[in-house]
Amino acid sequence: MTIDIPSTPLRAIPAWAVLQRRVFDEIEVAWRSFSDRYTGGDGRLNWSGSFDSRDGVDDFYEPFFNWPTFHALGGSDDILIAAKRHWEGVTAQLTEAGMLTEEFENGYDWFHQGESLLFFYALCAADPDDVRFADRARRFAELYTDAAHGNYDPTANIIRAPHNGALGALTGLGRQWQAYSASQPEMRPYGLPLEHLDGIRTWDDLASPANAETMGRAMQELAIGDVPVNLASTSLVVNRWLYDGDPAAASWVQRYVDGWIGRAADHGGLIPDNVSPEGITGGRHDGRWYGGHYGWGWPHGLHSVGMVALIGGINASFVTGDDRYLDLARTALDTVLDHSITASVAETPFSMRGSWLAKLGSAASEPMTLVPYRYGRDGWFDYGPLSLDLPTWLWWWSRDAADLERLIRVIDGYPRTEHPVMPFRDKLEAGHEAPWLEFLAGRLPDYPEQALSMALGQIARRVAIMDSDELDPDGDHLHFWQRVNPVVTEVLGQLISGTPQILYNGGLPFMAVAYEDVDAARPGLPPDVAALVHRLDGAEIELELVNTSHTRTRRVRVRPSRFGEKRISGVTSEGERGGVHPGASTTFASVPGERFSEHRDLDVPDVVVVLPPAHGARLTLTTVAASDRPTHKRPGRATS
């Protein structure tokens, strides 16, 4: 069945389309420079150091986390080949260093393991036919679904420890914090890891060696039982399920998240942050619902707990079709919003204020809504701006009116600025949700041009840092490579696929719209083609395609989801009738025709748009949930 989607000759190539293709071109040059400069022939990073704790694996995978995503949006086949080589090389490098067993991390917290695995999930989604990665996906997931590996206790329905992985649930926190002293300036902003130890009331109390040992010993002893960050492990299991639809994998995700739903229900809906080995909330913390590792009290609070509550909720919703699992994140967000204050970031001691000062610029001195990120013995504390990734993803997934209302409330709490698209990029490669959402709402029509120009500037800056790395005072730091990764995908993902930047602590690489180059039979936009999602409104997706080539026809397959979870129930397309193009050489310009719009009811997984040279198309897809199981495999095609 071939569906004719009309295209229209372009009298002017849109600036956003030209800029978008320029971003593709510059990234293609820049990633090769990164590979040549910082990696060896087998793909490993050029590094001769050693590890002295369980920490650090994520820093080796993160420099490449979005390379497969760039390929899926339309980057070259070369970058996918390179990404696989780098994953294999880094994995061998870390195995030789004693940090991995059978290609998986020995054991660490899922705040960091989630970051490490973004690269792996993206590779699985980019090339599901690669049997090596399919086998790895199965093996890795079974570390959790098969209780024999020692991570999961099916009786208590818990993951047994905060640090877990290939070697099962690990004891304590490793060598890093046998004592926890005040001589850690980078940790001081986060305060005391545990607040209920006799004789330790302030950070300066840790200057005493005896107190430092007391704190370290307590941290080690309490690192047992389940904590919310382990919810990020559900992505590992869903990733396997996307290959083979294993019912046991889906059941494991549902049951494990249900366990946290139940604990939250017992606590008024707010997810607690620690569960004893017996399955009792607060069982090792004298009944306190807070105080768990990477929980509400330390070090990041909402940043970690809210993130994994949303990741776990989305994953359970994905395999069951039931959005009630999103309540884990909804309640967390509503709770901190209910305790918000109005103040400026510049005048508060927020533990993560450094990145916010850069992100907000001069607006950091303006009053705005600040929410408490953490909870301790004196109640809610550590006030900062509510990061938009969480409420944005919550609305993006559900398209629910109440979730949109919450998101608007958060955005309205930010200070207004004359420059909404700040030239800012951190390791999450996020932070531009507000202006993107304004564009989707029709209130910032030039966001694509502003954002793509900003992205080009960020690529240029990363390349300049690489070219001057010998002068960089932090050039030997494990975080250096991720700081100079020149593959920028936040804006491309927003504009092309209609998707926020990935949830960085272990989210799966969903897309509102996925594309395929029909003639090359590969994922992503064809060369020369630019795409722009104009609107996400309930079940409707409005998008525009432009062929910037003056000589080549391109064919684009358009799907309303990445994993086939949505189908197209209708399409509204726009075109021209009766125009004259290109017209005779004796005329001054081509003659536009009469604009028309037509709607057709359909029941197909995708449509193909044929774009002659210098033509564009605009269409609105009406979507419904698909009856078939979502899958990594590209869904059966209804068009050709």
C-alpha positions in Angstrom: 0.0 0.0 0.0 1.6 3.3 -1.1 0.3 6.5 0.5 0.7 9.7 -1.5 1.9 12.5 0.7 2.0 15.7 -1.3 5.2 17.8 -1.4 5.5 21.5 -2.4 8.2 23.2 -4.3 10.2 25.6 -2.1 10.6 29.2 -3.3 13.1 29.7 -0.4 14.9 27.0 1.6 14.0 27.6 5.3 17.0 28.8 7.4 16.3 26.2 10.1 16.7 23.4 7.5 20.0 24.8 6.2 21.3 25.2 9.8 20.2 21.7 10.7 22.1 20.1 7.8 25.1 22.3 8.8 25.0 20.8 12.3 25.1 17.3 10.8 28.1 18.2 8.7 30.1 19.8 11.5 29.5 16.9 13.8 30.7 14.5 11.2 34.0 16.2 11.1 34.3 16.8 14.8 33.6 13.3 16.1 36.4 12.0 13.8 38.8 14.5 15.4 37.8 13.3 18.8 38.4 9.6 17.9 41.7 10.3 16.3 42.9 12.4 19.3 41.7 10.5 22.3 41.3 6.8 21.4 43.4 3.9 20.3 43.0 1.6 17.3 40.7 -0.7 19.1 38.5 2.1 20.4 39.7 2.4 24.0 40.4 5.8 25.5 44.0 6.9 25.8 44.5 6.6 29.5 47.2 5.0 31.6 45.8 5.5 35.1 44.3 3.1 37.6 41.2 2.7 39.7 41.3 2.9 43.5 37.5 2.5 44.1 34.4 1.2 42.5 33.8 4.5 40.8 34.8 5.5 37.3 33.3 3.1 34.8 30.6 5.6 33.7 33.3 8.1 32.8 34.7 5.8 30.1 31.3 5.2 28.4 29.8 8.7 28.7 32.0 10.4 26.1 30.2 8.3 23.5 26.7 8.1 25.0 24.9 10.0 22.2 26.9 8.8 19.2 24.4 6.1 18.2 21.6 8.6 18.7 23.2 10.9 16.2 23.3 8.0 13.8 19.6 7.2 14.4 18.7 10.9 13.6 20.6 10.8 10.3 24.3 10.7 11.0 26.6 8.6 8.9 27.0 4.8 9.1 30.6 5.6 10.0 29.7 7.0 13.4 27.7 3.8 14.3 30.7 1.6 13.3 33.0 3.9 15.4 30.6 3.8 18.3 30.6 0.0 18.4 34.4 0.0 18.2 34.6 2.4 21.1 32.1 0.4 23.2 34.1 -2.8 22.6 37.5 -1.1 23.2 36.4 0.7 26.4 34.8 -2.6 27.6 38.1 -4.4 27.1 40.0 -1.6 28.7 37.8 -1.7 31.8 37.9 -5.5 32.0 41.6 -5.4 32.0 41.5 -2.8 34.8 39.4 -5.3 36.9 36.2 -3.1 36.8 34.0 -5.4 34.7 33.2 -9.1 34.7 31.9 -10.7 31.5 31.5 -7.1 30.1 29.3 -5.8 32.9 30.2 -3.6 35.8 31.2 -5.6 38.9 28.9 -3.6 41.2 28.2 0.1 41.8 25.2 2.3 42.4 22.6 2.7 39.6 22.9 6.5 39.6 26.2 5.9 37.8 25.4 2.5 36.2 22.5 4.2 34.5 24.8 6.8 33.0 27.2 4.0 31.8 24.4 2.1 30.1 23.0 4.9 28.0 25.6 4.1 25.4 24.7 0.4 25.4 21.0 1.1 25.2 21.5 3.5 22.3 23.6 0.9 20.4 21.0 -1.8 20.9 18.3 0.5 19.5 20.4 1.8 16.6 21.2 -1.7 15.2 18.9 -4.4 16.7 20.2 -6.9 14.1 23.6 -7.0 15.7 23.5 -10.4 17.5 26.4 -9.6 19.7 24.6 -6.7 21.4 21.3 -8.8 21.5 23.2 -11.5 23.4 24.7 -9.0 25.7 21.2 -7.5 26.4 19.9 -10.9 27.4 22.9 -11.7 29.6 22.9 -8.4 31.3 19.2 -8.4 32.1 19.4 -11.9 33.6 21.8 -10.6 36.2 18.6 -9.2 37.7 15.8 -11.3 36.5 17.6 -14.5 37.5 17.9 -14.5 41.3 20.8 -17.0 41.1 23.1 -14.1 40.3 22.5 -12.7 43.7 21.2 -9.2 42.9 17.5 -9.7 43.3 15.6 -11.3 46.2 12.2 -12.5 44.9 10.9 -13.2 48.3 11.3 -9.6 49.6 11.0 -8.2 46.0 14.1 -6.1 46.5 17.5 -5.6 45.0 19.7 -6.6 47.8 22.2 -3.7 48.1 22.9 -0.2 46.7 26.0 -1.6 45.0 25.2 -4.5 42.6 26.1 -5.8 39.3 28.0 -8.7 37.6 29.3 -10.0 41.0 25.9 -9.8 42.6 25.0 -7.6 45.6 28.2 -6.2 47.0 29.0 -5.5 50.7 29.2 -1.9 51.7 30.6 0.9 49.5 34.1 -0.4 48.8 37.4 1.1 49.6 36.5 4.7 48.8 34.8 5.7 52.1 36.2 3.5 54.9 36.5 6.9 56.6 34.6 10.0 55.5 36.6 13.0 56.5 36.1 16.8 56.1 39.1 16.9 53.7 36.9 16.4 50.7 36.1 20.0 49.5 34.2 18.6 46.5 31.7 16.8 48.8 31.3 19.6 51.4 28.3 21.2 49.5 26.3 18.0 50.0 26.8 17.9 53.8 26.6 14.9 56.0 25.8 11.6 54.3 24.1 10.5 57.6 22.6 12.9 60.1 21.8 10.8 63.1 25.3 9.8 64.4 26.2 10.8 67.9 28.7 13.6 68.1 28.5 14.5 64.4 26.2 17.5 63.7 28.1 19.6 61.2 30.6 19.0 58.3 33.5 20.4 60.5 32.9 17.6 63.0 34.3 15.2 60.3 37.7 16.9 60.8 38.1 14.6 63.8 39.6 11.3 62.6 37.4 9.4 65.0 34.3 11.0 63.7 35.4 10.4 60.1 35.8 6.7 60.9 32.5 6.6 62.6 30.8 8.1 59.6 32.6 5.8 57.2 31.8 2.8 59.2 28.1 3.7 59.4 27.9 4.4 55.7 29.4 0.9 55.0 27.1 -0.9 57.4 24.0 0.8 56.1 24.8 0.1 52.5 22.5 -3.0 52.5 19.0 -3.5 51.2 17.2 -1.7 48.5 17.3 2.0 47.4 15.3 3.9 44.8 18.2 4.4 42.4 18.0 0.6 41.7 14.8 1.4 39.8 17.1 2.4 36.9 17.9 -1.3 36.5 14.4 -1.7 34.9 15.8 -0.1 31.7 18.3 -3.0 31.4 15.4 -5.5 31.6 13.1 -3.6 29.2 16.0 -3.3 26.8 16.2 -7.1 26.7 12.3 -7.4 26.4 12.5 -5.2 23.3 14.5 -7.9 21.5 12.4 -11.0 22.3 9.3 -10.0 24.2 10.3 -12.3 27.1 7.2 -12.4 29.3 9.3 -13.0 32.4 11.2 -9.8 31.8 8.1 -7.8 31.5 6.7 -9.5 34.7 9.9 -8.7 36.6 9.7 -5.0 35.7 6.1 -4.8 36.7 6.6 -6.6 40.0 9.7 -4.7 41.0 8.1 -1.3 40.3 4.9 -2.5 42.1 7.1 -3.0 45.1 8.1 0.6 45.2 4.5 1.7 44.4 3.4 -0.2 47.5 6.1 1.4 49.7 5.2 4.8 48.4 1.5 4.2 49.1 2.3 3.3 52.7 4.1 6.7 52.9 1.3 8.9 51.5 2.5 8.4 47.9 6.0 9.7 48.3 8.6 7.1 47.6 10.9 6.3 50.6 14.6 5.9 50.0 15.6 2.8 52.0 14.4 -0.8 52.5 16.0 -3.3 54.7 17.0 -6.8 53.5 13.8 -8.1 55.1 11.8 -5.7 52.9 10.9 -3.2 55.6 11.0 0.6 54.9 13.4 2.2 57.3 14.4 -1.2 58.7 18.0 -0.3 59.1 17.5 3.4 59.7 15.5 3.3 63.0 12.3 3.6 61.0 13.3 6.7 59.1 12.0 6.7 55.5 15.0 8.9 54.4 18.7 8.4 54.7 19.4 5.7 52.1 22.3 5.8 49.7 21.7 8.3 46.9 18.4 9.0 48.5 16.4 12.0 49.7 19.1 13.1 52.2 22.4 12.7 50.3 23.9 13.7 48.0 21.4 14.9 45.4 18.0 14.1 46.7 15.3 14.9 44.0 17.9 14.9 41.3 18.5 11.2 41.8 15.3 10.0 43.4 13.0 11.9 41.1 15.0 10.7 38.1 14.7 7.0 38.9 11.1 7.3 40.0 10.3 8.6 36.5 12.5 6.0 34.7 11.0 3.1 36.6 7.5 4.6 36.1 7.9 5.0 32.4 9.4 1.5 32.0 6.5 -0.1 33.9 4.0 1.9 31.9 5.8 0.9 28.7 5.5 -2.9 29.3 2.0 -2.8 30.8 0.3 0.2 29.1 -0.8 1.5 32.6 0.2 5.1 33.4 -0.5 4.7 37.1 3.2 3.9 37.5 3.9 7.5 36.7 2.4 8.5 40.1 5.8 7.6 41.6 7.2 10.7 39.9 4.1 12.8 40.0 3.9 12.7 43.8 7.6 13.4 44.2 7.3 16.5 42.0 4.1 17.7 43.6 5.6 17.3 47.1 8.6 19.5 46.5 6.4 22.0 44.6 4.2 22.2 47.6 7.2 23.1 49.8 8.6 25.7 47.3 9.8 29.2 48.1 10.6 32.3 46.0 14.2 33.4 46.0 17.2 33.8 43.6 19.7 31.0 43.0 22.5 33.5 43.5 21.5 34.1 47.2 20.9 30.5 48.2 23.4 27.8 49.3 22.0 25.3 46.8 24.4 22.3 46.6 24.3 22.2 42.8 24.2 26.0 42.3 27.3 26.2 40.1 25.7 24.7 37.0 22.6 26.7 37.6 24.5 30.0 37.7 26.0 29.2 34.3 22.6 28.0 32.9 20.6 31.0 34.1 23.2 33.7 33.5 22.1 37.1 34.8 18.7 35.6 35.6 20.3 33.7 38.5 19.9 36.9 40.5 16.2 37.2 39.8 13.6 35.7 42.1 12.2 32.4 41.0 10.5 29.3 42.3 12.9 27.1 44.2 12.0 23.6 45.5 13.7 21.6 48.2 15.8 18.8 46.7 16.6 17.0 50.0 15.0 15.9 53.3 16.8 15.5 56.6 16.5 15.7 60.3 15.2 19.2 60.1 12.8 18.6 57.2 13.1 19.8 53.6 16.2 21.7 52.6 18.6 22.5 49.8 16.4 24.7 47.7 17.1 25.1 43.9 15.3 25.4 40.6 13.2 22.4 39.6 15.1 20.9 36.7 12.8 20.7 33.7 13.8 17.3 32.5 11.6 15.6 35.0 8.2 17.4 34.4 9.0 17.6 30.7 9.5 13.9 30.3 6.4 13.1 32.5 4.2 15.2 30.2 5.9 14.0 27.1 5.2 10.4 28.0 1.7 10.7 29.2 0.4 13.7 27.2 -1.9 14.2 30.1 -3.5 17.6 30.8 -2.6 17.5 34.5 1.0 16.7 33.7 1.1 19.6 31.2 -0.4 21.9 33.9 2.3 21.0 36.3 5.0 21.6 33.6 3.6 25.0 32.8 3.6 25.8 36.6 7.3 25.0 36.8 8.2 27.0 33.7 6.2 30.0 35.0 8.3 29.9 38.1 11.5 30.6 36.1 12.6 34.2 35.5 11.8 35.7 32.1 14.8 36.5 30.0 15.6 38.3 26.7 17.8 35.4 25.7 15.8 32.2 26.2 18.4 30.0 24.3 21.5 30.2 26.5 24.8 28.9 25.0 25.0 26.3 27.7 25.8 22.6 27.7 26.7 20.2 30.5 27.2 16.4 30.7 23.5 15.8 30.5 23.4 17.8 27.3 20.1 19.2 28.5 18.8 22.5 29.8 16.9 24.0 26.8 13.5 22.4 27.5 11.8 25.7 28.3 12.4 27.5 25.0 11.7 24.2 23.1 8.3 23.9 24.9 7.6 27.5 24.1 8.2 26.7 20.4 5.9 23.7 20.5 3.2 26.0 22.0 3.7 28.5 19.2 5.2 31.2 21.3 8.8 31.1 20.2 8.7 30.6 16.4 12.4 31.3 15.9 13.6 28.7 18.4 14.8 26.3 15.7 17.2 28.9 14.2 18.3 30.1 17.7 18.9 26.6 19.0 20.7 25.3 15.9 22.9 28.3 15.9 23.7 27.7 19.5 24.4 24.0 18.8 26.9 25.1 16.1 28.6 27.3 18.6 28.8 24.5 21.1 30.4 22.2 18.5 32.9 25.0 17.7 33.8 25.5 21.4 34.3 21.7 21.9 36.6 21.6 18.9 38.5 24.6 20.1 39.0 23.0 23.5 40.3 19.8 21.9 42.7 21.9 19.8 44.1 23.5 22.9 43.9 20.6 25.3 47.5 20.7 26.2 46.8 24.1 27.9 43.7 22.8 29.8 44.5 22.6 33.5 42.0 19.7 33.8 43.0 17.9 30.7 43.9 14.7 32.6 40.6 14.4 34.5 38.4 11.4 33.9 35.6 13.8 33.0 37.6 15.6 30.3 36.5 13.4 27.5 32.8 13.9 28.2 33.3 17.6 28.5 34.7 17.8 24.9 32.4 15.3 23.3 31.5 17.3 20.1 28.4 15.2 19.3 25.5 17.5 20.3 22.1 15.9 20.1 19.8 17.8 22.5 18.5 20.2 19.8 18.6 17.7 17.0 16.5 15.3 19.1 14.0 18.0 20.0 13.5 19.3 16.5 13.8 16.1 14.4 12.2 13.5 16.7 10.1 15.7 19.0 11.8 14.2 22.0 13.4 15.7 25.1 17.1 14.9 25.9 17.3 11.4 27.3 16.8 10.9 31.1 20.5 10.8 31.9 20.6 8.3 34.7 19.4 5.3 32.7 16.5 6.3 30.5 15.7 4.4 27.3 16.1 6.2 23.9 12.4 6.8 23.0 11.4 9.0 20.2 8.1 10.7 19.3 9.0 10.4 15.6 11.5 8.1 14.0 12.7 8.2 10.4 14.2 5.9 7.8 16.1 6.6 4.6 14.1 4.4 2.3 16.7 4.2 -0.5 19.5 3.3 1.8 17.3 1.1 4.0 18.8 2.5 7.2 17.4 4.5 10.2 17.5 8.3 10.3 16.9 11.1 7.8 18.4 10.8 4.4 21.3 13.1 3.4 20.1 16.6 2.6 16.8 16.2 4.4 15.8 18.3 7.5 12.9 17.6 9.8 11.0 19.8 12.2 8.4 18.7 14.7 6.2 21.7 15.1 3.6 20.4 17.6 2.9 17.5 20.0 -0.7 17.7 21.1 -2.3 14.7 22.6 -2.4 12.1 19.9 -1.3 14.5 17.1 2.2 15.2 15.8 2.7 18.0 13.3 5.9 18.0 11.4 7.7 19.4 8.4 10.2 17.8 6.0 12.6 19.7 3.7 14.9 18.4 1.0 17.7 20.9 0.8 19.3 19.2 -2.2 18.8 21.0 -5.6 19.5 17.8 -7.6 18.5 14.7 -5.7 15.1 13.2 -4.8 14.9 11.7 -1.3 12.4 9.3 0.2 11.7 9.4 3.9 9.8 6.8 6.0 8.1 8.5 9.0 7.0 6.5 12.0 5.2 7.9 15.1 7.4 6.1 17.6 10.7 4.4 17.8 9.7 0.9 19.0 6.4 0.6 17.2 4.3 1.4 20.3 2.2 3.8 18.2 0.5 3.5 14.8 -0.9 6.1 12.4 -4.7 6.3 12.4 -4.9 9.3 10.2 -2.8 11.9 8.3 -3.5 15.4 7.4 -1.3 16.8 4.6 -0.8 20.2 3.0 0.0 20.9 -0.6 -0.6 23.1 -3.7 -2.9 22.8 -6.7 -2.5 24.7 -10.0 0.8 26.4 -9.5 3.6 26.7 -12.1 7.0 25.5 -11.0 9.7 26.2 -12.0 8.1 28.1 -14.8 9.7 29.4 -18.0 13.0 31.1 -18.0 11.3 34.3 -19.3 9.3 34.7 -16.1 10.6 36.3 -12.9 9.4 33.7 -10.5 7.4 30.5 -10.3 3.7 30.8 -9.6 2.4 29.4 -6.3 -0.7 27.3 -6.5 -3.7 27.2 -4.2 -3.0 25.8 -0.8 -5.0 22.8 0.3 -5.3 20.4 3.2 -6.7 16.9 3.1 -7.2 14.3 5.8 -7.2 10.5 5.3 -8.1 7.8 7.9 -5.4 5.1 8.0 -4.3 2.2 10.0 -0.6 1.9 9.2 2.7 1.8 11.1 4.3 4.5 8.9 4.1 6.6 5.8 6.7 7.4 3.1 7.2 11.0 1.9 8.8 11.5 -1.5 10.7 14.8 -1.7 11.9 15.9 -5.1 14.8 18.4 -5.1 14.1 21.6 -3.2 10.7 20.4 -2.0 9.0 20.3 1.4 6.1 18.5 3.0 4.0 19.3 6.0 1.8 16.7 7.7 0.0 16.0 10.9 -0.1 12.4 12.1 -2.9 11.2 14.3 -1.7 8.3 16.4 -3.1 5.5 18.5 -1.5 2.8 20.7 -0.4 -0.2 18.6 -1.8 -3.6 19.5 1.5 -5.3 18.7 4.3 -5.5 21.3 7.0 -2.8 21.1 10.2 -4.0 19.6 13.7 -3.0 18.8 13.1 -4.4 15.3 11.8 -1.9 12.9 8.0 -2.5 12.7 6.4 -4.1 9.7 6.2 -1.6 6.9 2.9 -0.8 5.3 4.5 1.4 2.6 7.2 1.2 0.0 
